């Protein structure tokens, strides 16, 4: 696994969860979490060193658990590794 792959995949999973939760923009998620729009953008790109607490707050705003977010990312990463 390459450095940054987890962060990038977590960003992809957040994007999917945003759609499922009805969030249309980074602004919507920023408003729900209290983070800046720029922070949400960086988290989604995987270009920010995001803490576990921050991921937990994002997951909560999206109506999913922290564990669900990480399990989805792990499954996606394992699926790519096997290809």
C-alpha positions in Angstrom: 0.0 0.0 0.0 1.3 3.4 -0.9 1.4 6.4 1.4 -1.8 8.4 1.3 -3.9 5.6 -0.1 -6.0 5.3 3.1 -6.6 9.1 3.1 -7.6 9.1 -0.5 -9.9 6.1 -0.1 -11.5 7.6 3.0 -12.1 10.7 0.9 -13.9 8.6 -1.8 -16.0 6.9 0.8 -17.0 10.2 2.3 -18.0 11.4 -1.2 -20.2 8.3 -1.6 -21.7 8.7 1.9 -22.4 12.4 1.1 -24.6 11.3 -1.8 -26.4 8.7 0.3 -27.0 11.3 3.0 -28.3 13.9 0.6 -25.4 16.3 0.9 -24.8 18.0 -2.5 -21.8 20.1 -1.8 -18.7 20.4 0.4 -20.5 23.4 1.9 -23.4 21.2 3.1 -21.0 18.9 4.9 -19.0 21.8 6.2 -22.1 23.3 7.7 -23.1 20.0 9.3 -19.6 19.4 10.8 -18.4 23.0 11.7 -15.3 22.5 9.5 -14.4 24.9 6.8 -15.2 24.2 3.2 -11.5 24.1 2.4 -11.0 21.5 5.2 -13.8 19.3 3.8 -12.3 19.6 0.3 -8.8 18.6 1.5 -10.3 15.6 3.4 -12.2 14.5 0.4 -9.0 14.7 -1.8 -7.0 12.8 0.8 -4.5 15.7 1.0 -5.0 16.6 4.7 -3.7 14.8 7.7 -7.1 14.2 9.3 -7.4 13.0 12.9 -9.6 10.1 14.0 -11.8 12.6 15.9 -12.4 14.6 12.7 -13.3 11.4 10.7 -15.7 10.5 13.5 -17.4 13.9 13.3 -17.7 13.7 9.6 -19.1 10.1 9.8 -21.6 11.3 12.4 -22.8 14.1 10.2 -23.2 11.7 7.4 -25.3 9.3 9.5 -22.8 6.5 9.5 -20.4 5.2 12.1 -16.7 5.7 12.2 -16.3 2.0 11.8 -18.6 1.9 8.7 -16.5 4.6 7.1 -13.2 2.7 7.7 -14.6 -0.7 6.8 -15.9 0.6 3.4 -12.5 2.1 2.7 -10.7 -1.1 3.7 -12.9 -3.2 1.5 -12.3 -0.9 -1.5 -8.6 -0.9 -0.9 -8.5 -4.7 -0.7 -10.6 -5.0 -3.8 -8.1 -2.8 -5.7 -5.2 -4.7 -4.4 -6.6 -8.0 -5.6 -7.2 -6.7 -9.2 
